[in-house]
Amino acid sequence: MIRLYEPSNGTELDSFSSNYCFKCSKMAVSSDAKNQCQVLGRMLAFSKEDREYPKQMRYVDGSPTCTAFVSREEANKKRNEKRRIKPKSKKDNLTLSLF
């Protein structure tokens, strides 16, 4: 049985969203972005007793978790590998090396 997680106050919500939502690749950086994550909005709009409450907000091994979470770093890494983009080197070709 799934045990849904619902923050009990604003401080708990801030802590959770800092650890998940704001680090998630699905969190849009602009309001007009396509495919925005709906989990945070539905979590704020509904109670866990409501049918519309996001099932992704649950306890896993006793800790609150969002199962839809995808790290921005991991998503960017995969995207770059897919595009075969090499990471930028710290040394650019336009700067002369004096030593």
C-alpha positions in Angstrom: 0.0 0.0 0.0 1.3 3.5 -0.9 1.6 5.9 1.9 1.2 9.4 0.5 3.3 12.3 1.8 1.7 15.7 2.5 3.8 18.5 4.1 2.3 19.5 7.4 3.4 23.2 7.3 5.2 25.8 5.1 8.6 25.1 6.6 8.3 21.4 5.7 7.1 22.3 2.2 10.1 24.6 1.8 12.5 22.0 2.9 11.0 19.3 0.6 10.8 21.6 -2.5 14.4 22.7 -1.9 15.5 19.1 -1.9 13.3 17.9 -4.8 11.3 20.4 -6.8 14.0 23.1 -7.3 16.6 20.5 -8.3 14.4 18.6 -10.6 14.7 18.7 -14.4 10.9 18.7 -14.7 10.6 22.0 -12.8 10.2 24.7 -15.5 12.5 27.7 -15.4 9.9 29.9 -17.1 6.1 30.1 -16.9 5.7 29.5 -20.6 7.8 26.3 -20.8 6.4 23.2 -22.3 5.8 20.0 -20.3 5.9 21.6 -16.8 5.7 19.3 -13.8 2.2 19.3 -12.3 3.2 17.6 -9.1 4.0 20.6 -7.0 0.8 22.5 -8.1 -1.4 19.6 -7.4 0.2 19.0 -4.1 -0.6 22.6 -3.1 -4.1 22.6 -4.5 -5.4 19.3 -3.1 -5.3 17.3 0.1 -3.9 13.7 0.1 -7.5 12.5 0.6 -8.4 14.0 -2.8 -8.4 11.8 -5.9 -6.3 14.5 -7.7 -3.5 14.6 -5.1 -0.3 13.5 -6.8 0.6 9.8 -6.2 4.2 10.6 -6.8 4.3 12.3 -3.4 5.0 9.3 -1.1 7.1 7.8 1.6 9.9 5.6 0.4 11.8 3.8 3.2 10.3 6.1 5.7 11.3 9.3 4.0 9.2 11.7 2.0 10.0 11.4 -1.7 8.8 12.5 -5.1 9.0 9.5 -7.4 8.8 11.8 -10.5 12.1 13.5 -9.5 14.8 13.6 -12.1 18.0 15.4 -11.1 18.8 18.4 -13.4 22.4 17.4 -13.4 21.6 13.8 -14.5 19.2 15.0 -17.1 21.8 17.5 -18.5 24.5 14.8 -18.5 22.2 12.4 -20.4 21.2 15.1 -22.9 24.8 16.0 -23.5 25.8 12.4 -24.0 22.9 12.0 -26.4 24.0 15.0 -28.4 27.7 14.0 -28.0 28.6 17.4 -26.7 32.0 17.5 -25.1 32.2 19.4 -21.8 33.8 22.8 -22.1 37.4 22.8 -21.0 38.6 25.4 -18.5 41.2 26.6 -21.0 39.9 28.4 -24.1 41.8 28.7 -27.4 41.7 32.5 -27.5 43.7 33.1 -24.4 47.5 32.9 -24.5 49.3 31.0 -21.8 52.2 33.0 -20.3 53.6 30.1 -18.2 
